[in-house]
């Protein structure tokens, strides 16, 4: 019995390692979230290379989702610690703030290799999420993680990836997105089915100017600039 269990774990480890190695060079064929949406809102996606994504959309994603992206090894421990502190009671905001302790690396691991979930399902997913996050940090590197993230993340009703969002909202390629357009797309990430750039929802109108300010602040960061301007 113990030998069988070991074989199962060995098989799971080797197959997962092989898939991570393959997707370092080949775009993930499909994700569980994309499959789920395909039966409802349809599926718009068009994976594009790093060179065909504008500097603006890369910067907007880091500014909004993970400003410590170039500094951590998959997990932002400061953000995790902050999220675990007891929260003071405040009046409930009518506009959700979004964000949290989940890094771009963690989100990528979840989107590519695992599933979305809430409640107890969310906690069951955490262990493999940690495993895959460490793997992609070690094997892919930051540039590939951000590239895949921007290709697979849900960006609008039935849209996955920044190319699909750019075409859907602005009738242009992701390579030509302006700073404000990039910020508008990213502003909807907490719930892209609900928070849309066009028609612009209240949440996006409130959030995207904040993202643009953070983009301006981050441009002086040498590590982020080196990453975003790499070829």
MARFI-198168 format. One line per field, with one value per residue (C-alpha): residue number from 0; residue in three letters; x, y, z. Coordinates in steps of 0.2 Angstrom, whole numbers. Example, Ala and Ser with C-alpha at 12.3 -4.5 7.8 and 13.67 -1.06 7.14 Angstrom:
2
resi	c(0, 1)
resn	c(ALA, SER)
east	c(62, 68)
north	c(-22, -5)
up	c(39, 36)
! end
This chain:
231
resi	c(0, 1, 2, 3, 4, 5, 6, 7, 8, 9, 10, 11, 12, 13, 14, 15, 16, 17, 18, 19, 20, 21, 22, 23, 24, 25, 26, 27, 28, 29, 30, 31, 32, 33, 34, 35, 36, 37, 38, 39, 40, 41, 42, 43, 44, 45, 46, 47, 48, 49, 50, 51, 52, 53, 54, 55, 56, 57, 58, 59, 60, 61, 62, 63, 64, 65, 66, 67, 68, 69, 70, 71, 72, 73, 74, 75, 76, 77, 78, 79, 80, 81, 82, 83, 84, 85, 86, 87, 88, 89, 90, 91, 92, 93, 94, 95, 96, 97, 98, 99, 100, 101, 102, 103, 104, 105, 106, 107, 108, 109, 110, 111, 112, 113, 114, 115, 116, 117, 118, 119, 120, 121, 122, 123, 124, 125, 126, 127, 128, 129, 130, 131, 132, 133, 134, 135, 136, 137, 138, 139, 140, 141, 142, 143, 144, 145, 146, 147, 148, 149, 150, 151, 152, 153, 154, 155, 156, 157, 158, 159, 160, 161, 162, 163, 164, 165, 166, 167, 168, 169, 170, 171, 172, 173, 174, 175, 176, 177, 178, 179, 180, 181, 182, 183, 184, 185, 186, 187, 188, 189, 190, 191, 192, 193, 194, 195, 196, 197, 198, 199, 200, 201, 202, 203, 204, 205, 206, 207, 208, 209, 210, 211, 212, 213, 214, 215, 216, 217, 218, 219, 220, 221, 222, 223, 224, 225, 226, 227, 228, 229, 230)
resn	c(UNK, UNK, UNK, UNK, UNK, UNK, UNK, UNK, UNK, UNK, UNK, UNK, UNK, UNK, UNK, UNK, UNK, UNK, UNK, UNK, UNK, UNK, UNK, UNK, UNK, UNK, UNK, UNK, UNK, UNK, UNK, UNK, UNK, UNK, UNK, UNK, UNK, UNK, UNK, UNK, UNK, UNK, UNK, UNK, UNK, UNK, UNK, UNK, UNK, UNK, UNK, UNK, UNK, UNK, UNK, UNK, UNK, UNK, UNK, UNK, UNK, UNK, UNK, UNK, UNK, UNK, UNK, UNK, UNK, UNK, UNK, UNK, UNK, UNK, UNK, UNK, UNK, UNK, UNK, UNK, UNK, UNK, UNK, UNK, UNK, UNK, UNK, UNK, UNK, UNK, UNK, UNK, UNK, UNK, UNK, UNK, UNK, UNK, UNK, UNK, UNK, UNK, UNK, UNK, UNK, UNK, UNK, UNK, UNK, UNK, UNK, UNK, UNK, UNK, UNK, UNK, UNK, UNK, UNK, UNK, UNK, UNK, UNK, UNK, UNK, UNK, UNK, UNK, UNK, UNK, UNK, UNK, UNK, UNK, UNK, UNK, UNK, UNK, UNK, UNK, UNK, UNK, UNK, UNK, UNK, UNK, UNK, UNK, UNK, UNK, UNK, UNK, UNK, UNK, UNK, UNK, UNK, UNK, UNK, UNK, UNK, UNK, UNK, UNK, UNK, UNK, UNK, UNK, UNK, UNK, UNK, UNK, UNK, UNK, UNK, UNK, UNK, UNK, UNK, UNK, UNK, UNK, UNK, UNK, UNK, UNK, UNK, UNK, UNK, UNK, UNK, UNK, UNK, UNK, UNK, UNK, UNK, UNK, UNK, UNK, UNK, UNK, UNK, UNK, UNK, UNK, UNK, UNK, UNK, UNK, UNK, UNK, UNK, UNK, UNK, UNK, UNK, UNK, UNK, UNK, UNK, UNK, UNK, UNK, UNK, UNK, UNK, UNK, UNK, UNK, UNK)
east	c(0, 14, 23, 8, 5, 24, 22, 6, 15, 31, 20, 11, 27, 35, 20, 18, 36, 35, 20, 29, 44, 34, 24, 40, 41, 23, 7, -5, -18, -33, -37, -51, -58, -58, -67, -80, -83, -84, -101, -108, -101, -90, -72, -62, -43, -28, -11, 2, 21, 30, 35, 17, 11, 13, 24, 9, -1, 14, 17, -2, -3, 12, 5, -12, -9, 9, 21, 34, 34, 52, 57, 49, 51, 32, 25, 23, 26, 22, 6, 1, 5, -5, -20, -20, -21, -37, -47, -55, -74, -77, -92, -95, -88, -100, -85, -74, -56, -49, -31, -25, -10, -10, 5, 5, 15, 2, -12, -3, 0, -19, -25, -14, -13, -27, -45, -55, -64, -72, -76, -68, -63, -51, -42, -40, -32, -19, -6, -4, -5, 11, 19, 16, 21, 38, 40, 36, 47, 62, 59, 50, 57, 48, 47, 38, 27, 21, 19, 8, -2, -6, -11, -22, -31, -49, -50, -69, -85, -79, -62, -45, -29, -24, -25, -44, -48, -39, -49, -65, -64, -54, -53, -34, -20, -12, 4, -5, -13, -11, -8, -26, -33, -21, -26, -45, -43, -33, -45, -58, -48, -56, -72, -70, -87, -95, -82, -80, -70, -84, -97, -86, -93, -92, -78, -67, -70, -64, -50, -41, -34, -27, -18, -11, -4, 4, 11, 20, 27, 34, 43, 58, 60, 76, 71, 54, 60, 74, 61, 48, 60, 69, 68)
north	c(0, 12, 8, 12, 29, 33, 28, 40, 54, 51, 51, 67, 75, 70, 74, 91, 95, 90, 101, 116, 113, 112, 128, 138, 138, 133, 143, 133, 125, 129, 132, 126, 144, 145, 129, 134, 151, 143, 136, 152, 168, 160, 161, 175, 173, 176, 172, 185, 186, 197, 209, 211, 217, 235, 242, 250, 234, 226, 241, 242, 224, 226, 243, 236, 218, 215, 230, 218, 207, 209, 207, 192, 173, 170, 176, 193, 189, 207, 207, 190, 195, 211, 201, 190, 204, 207, 220, 235, 237, 249, 255, 243, 251, 251, 249, 234, 238, 222, 217, 205, 195, 184, 188, 188, 172, 164, 170, 163, 146, 145, 151, 139, 123, 123, 130, 144, 141, 149, 142, 126, 123, 138, 131, 114, 123, 132, 117, 114, 133, 135, 120, 127, 144, 138, 128, 142, 155, 142, 136, 150, 166, 183, 188, 171, 172, 190, 185, 170, 179, 193, 179, 168, 180, 184, 201, 204, 195, 179, 187, 180, 188, 206, 204, 199, 213, 226, 220, 219, 236, 246, 238, 238, 226, 224, 231, 248, 250, 267, 270, 274, 260, 247, 254, 252, 234, 230, 240, 226, 211, 208, 203, 206, 200, 214, 228, 233, 246, 249, 253, 259, 254, 264, 253, 255, 274, 275, 263, 266, 284, 276, 263, 276, 286, 270, 267, 284, 280, 263, 269, 274, 257, 250, 231, 234, 244, 231, 218, 227, 233, 217, 208)
up	c(0, 5, -11, -22, -13, -16, -34, -36, -28, -39, -54, -49, -46, -62, -73, -64, -66, -85, -88, -79, -90, -106, -102, -100, -119, -124, -120, -109, -121, -109, -91, -80, -79, -98, -100, -87, -96, -113, -109, -103, -110, -123, -125, -132, -131, -141, -133, -138, -135, -123, -137, -142, -125, -122, -108, -101, -98, -89, -78, -74, -69, -57, -50, -46, -42, -35, -32, -24, -39, -43, -25, -19, -23, -26, -9, -2, 17, 22, 13, 20, 38, 35, 29, 44, 57, 65, 55, 63, 59, 46, 36, 21, 5, -9, -21, -18, -15, -22, -20, -6, -2, -17, -29, -48, -46, -35, -47, -62, -53, -49, -66, -76, -66, -54, -52, -45, -29, -14, 4, 9, -9, -8, 6, -2, -17, -6, -4, -23, -26, -15, -24, -41, -36, -31, -46, -59, -49, -50, -68, -77, -70, -68, -86, -91, -76, -80, -99, -95, -82, -94, -107, -96, -83, -85, -92, -97, -101, -109, -112, -106, -108, -112, -131, -130, -118, -130, -145, -135, -127, -138, -155, -155, -151, -133, -140, -143, -127, -119, -100, -96, -107, -98, -81, -86, -90, -74, -64, -68, -62, -46, -56, -74, -79, -68, -68, -87, -95, -108, -103, -89, -72, -56, -49, -64, -65, -47, -48, -64, -60, -44, -54, -66, -51, -44, -62, -61, -44, -49, -65, -55, -48, -57, -56, -63, -77, -81, -81, -92, -105, -107, -124)
! end
